[in-house]
Amino acid sequence: MVAISVVIITTNEADSIARCIERALLITDDVVVIDNGSMDGTPEIARRHGGRVYTRNWYGYGANKNLGNALARHDWILSLDADEIPDRELIRSLRRLELREPDTVYDIRFKSYLGDKLVRFGNWGYEHHIRLFNRRLISWSETRVHETLLLPQSARKKRITGYIHHYSAKDLTEYRGKAALYARLSSEQHRGYSRRLSLIKRLFSPGFGFFRDYILRLGFLNGIDGLNLALIRYRYTWLKYHLENRENNESDTHQQLVNEQLDIEC
């Protein structure tokens, strides 16, 4: 075992949490699970398979991950989602790490699946993320969605061999639902920000994203799944900007009415 804690956040992950914890325990004896009120038995399954489970309110992806980091026994944190499985090569790589430099972060490549089918190309085929870091210097941004790691200027990134296998969605229907949820959360996250989206960005970003994923990143080589994944990505980007723009317009209208009322009262 190495001085790494694995931190997982969950909500209704009964189908996947056991396999995730079983692999995590090949790396460490400290697996922390932050559960947000699962109703499908996730906490019980996690405890039964060796996880230390804490039930917490939902404050957002970044905030709940930081809660888990604070409860870990070790300073080095490997952050996993319940539907992510480290492979044997990655486990061997992690066991060999000396972990002497707290400002070093480790970038890990991903293999993503639709159901049990590996998606080799497109946006999913090029995924890699920093997932191993030292909590004394690094934490997650406390955003509701699309959280990122806050890295010091001294941070040095290293790539390690092996993969995290990400079972992204059981099928296209589930993935469409996830994309719609993330679009809504992203728009809510920017509510009240003084950010205005140009017409050009709203019109061309979805199309460029589709072109990048389907053509430049060879998503067409995934067959019909590649086309559907690129279209869902297109829809996600369009919906995110559409909702954000609508909310900003509603906020402007509300503020205008408030200002007019203040003028009348004065």
RAZILIN-V249522 format. One line per field, one symbol per residue. ss: DSSP state (H for helix, E for strand, - for the rest). psi: psi as a letter, one per 40 degrees, with the letter a starting at -180 (. if undefined). burial: + if it has 9 or more other C-alpha atoms within 8 Angstrom, else -. A space follows every 10 residues. Layout:
BEGIN
ss: ???
psi: ???
burial: ???
END
This chain:
BEGIN
ss: ---EEEEEEE ------HHHH HHHH------ EEEEE----- -HHHHHHH-- -EEEE----- HHHHHHHHHH H----EEEEE E--EEE-HHH HHHHHH---- ---EEEEEEE EEEE--EEE- --HHHH-EEE EEEE----EE --------EE -----EEEEE EEEEEEEEE- -HHHHHHHHH HHHHHHHHH- --------HH HHHHHHHHHH HHHHHH--HH HH-HHHHHHH HHHHHHHHHH HHHHHHHHHH HHHHHHHHHH HHHHH-
psi: iighhhhhii hgfddedddd ddddeedieh hhhhhgfiee edddddddee ihhhhiihei dddddddddd eididhhhhi idfhhhiddd dddddehdfe heehihhhii hiihbehhhd aaddefhiih ehihedeiii hgidifiihh hidehhhihi iiihhhgdid iddddddddd ddddddddde heifhhhidd dddddddddd ddddcdefdd eeaddddddd dddddddddd dddddddddd dddddddddd ddddd.
burial: ---+++++++ ++++-+++-+ ++++++++-+ ++++++-+-- +++-+++-++ +++--+---+ +++++++++- -+--++++++ -++++++-++ +-+++----- -+++++++++ +++++---++ +++++++--+ +++++-++++ +++++-+-+- ----+----+ ++++++++++ -+-+++--++ -++++++-++ +--------- -++-+++-++ ++++++++++ -+---+++++ ++++++++++ +++++-++-- +--------- ------
END
